[in-house]
Amino acid sequence: MWTRDKENTTPLTESAVAALVMLEAQLQNEPLKQYVVYQPGDLLLIKNQRLLHSREGF
């Protein structure tokens, strides 16, 4: 599940629009996704500048 804040992410050029469309298509590509199920008490530390992530519910 990938979402972006479309109200605050505005491509400035036509090539930026095309790149964003291509990126969104790849992010929906199931073989590229990794799902991890965490248990209560698990801890995950990430550097937001290095990892694209999303979540489904709690």
C-alpha positions as a Markdown table, in Angstrom:
| # | Residue | x | y | z |
|---|---|---|---|---|
| 1 | Met | 0.0 | 0.0 | 0.0 |
| 2 | Trp | 1.7 | 3.2 | -1.2 |
| 3 | Thr | 0.1 | 6.6 | -0.8 |
| 4 | Arg | 1.5 | 10.0 | -1.1 |
| 5 | Asp | 0.1 | 13.4 | 0.0 |
| 6 | Lys | -1.1 | 14.5 | -3.4 |
| 7 | Glu | -2.1 | 17.9 | -2.1 |
| 8 | Asn | 1.5 | 18.7 | -1.0 |
| 9 | Thr | 3.4 | 16.9 | -3.8 |
| 10 | Thr | 3.1 | 18.8 | -7.0 |
| 11 | Pro | 5.3 | 18.0 | -10.0 |
| 12 | Leu | 6.8 | 21.1 | -11.5 |
| 13 | Thr | 7.4 | 19.9 | -15.0 |
| 14 | Glu | 6.0 | 17.4 | -17.5 |
| 15 | Ser | 9.0 | 15.2 | -17.0 |
| 16 | Ala | 8.5 | 15.3 | -13.3 |
| 17 | Val | 4.9 | 14.2 | -13.8 |
| 18 | Ala | 6.1 | 11.3 | -16.0 |
| 19 | Ala | 8.7 | 10.3 | -13.4 |
| 20 | Leu | 6.1 | 10.4 | -10.6 |
| 21 | Val | 3.7 | 8.2 | -12.6 |
| 22 | Met | 6.5 | 5.8 | -13.3 |
| 23 | Leu | 7.5 | 5.7 | -9.6 |
| 24 | Glu | 3.9 | 5.1 | -8.5 |
| 25 | Ala | 3.6 | 2.2 | -11.0 |
| 26 | Gln | 6.7 | 0.6 | -9.7 |
| 27 | Leu | 5.6 | 1.0 | -6.1 |
| 28 | Gln | 2.5 | -1.1 | -6.9 |
| 29 | Asn | 4.7 | -3.9 | -8.3 |
| 30 | Glu | 4.1 | -6.8 | -5.9 |
| 31 | Pro | 7.4 | -8.6 | -6.5 |
| 32 | Leu | 9.3 | -5.5 | -5.3 |
| 33 | Lys | 7.3 | -5.3 | -2.1 |
| 34 | Gln | 8.4 | -6.8 | 1.2 |
| 35 | Tyr | 5.9 | -7.4 | 4.0 |
| 36 | Val | 6.9 | -7.7 | 7.6 |
| 37 | Val | 4.6 | -8.6 | 10.5 |
| 38 | Tyr | 5.7 | -7.2 | 13.8 |
| 39 | Gln | 4.7 | -8.4 | 17.2 |
| 40 | Pro | 3.9 | -6.4 | 20.3 |
| 41 | Gly | 7.2 | -5.2 | 21.8 |
| 42 | Asp | 9.1 | -5.3 | 18.4 |
| 43 | Leu | 11.2 | -2.2 | 17.6 |
| 44 | Leu | 12.1 | -1.0 | 14.2 |
| 45 | Leu | 14.5 | 1.9 | 13.6 |
| 46 | Ile | 14.7 | 3.4 | 10.2 |
| 47 | Lys | 16.3 | 6.5 | 8.6 |
| 48 | Asn | 13.5 | 8.1 | 6.6 |
| 49 | Gln | 15.9 | 9.6 | 4.1 |
| 50 | Arg | 17.1 | 6.1 | 3.1 |
| 51 | Leu | 13.9 | 4.0 | 3.1 |
| 52 | Leu | 10.6 | 4.3 | 1.3 |
| 53 | His | 8.0 | 2.8 | 3.6 |
| 54 | Ser | 4.3 | 2.5 | 4.2 |
| 55 | Arg | 2.0 | 0.7 | 6.5 |
| 56 | Glu | -1.4 | -0.9 | 6.4 |
| 57 | Gly | -3.2 | -0.7 | 9.7 |
| 58 | Phe | -2.2 | -1.3 | 13.3 |
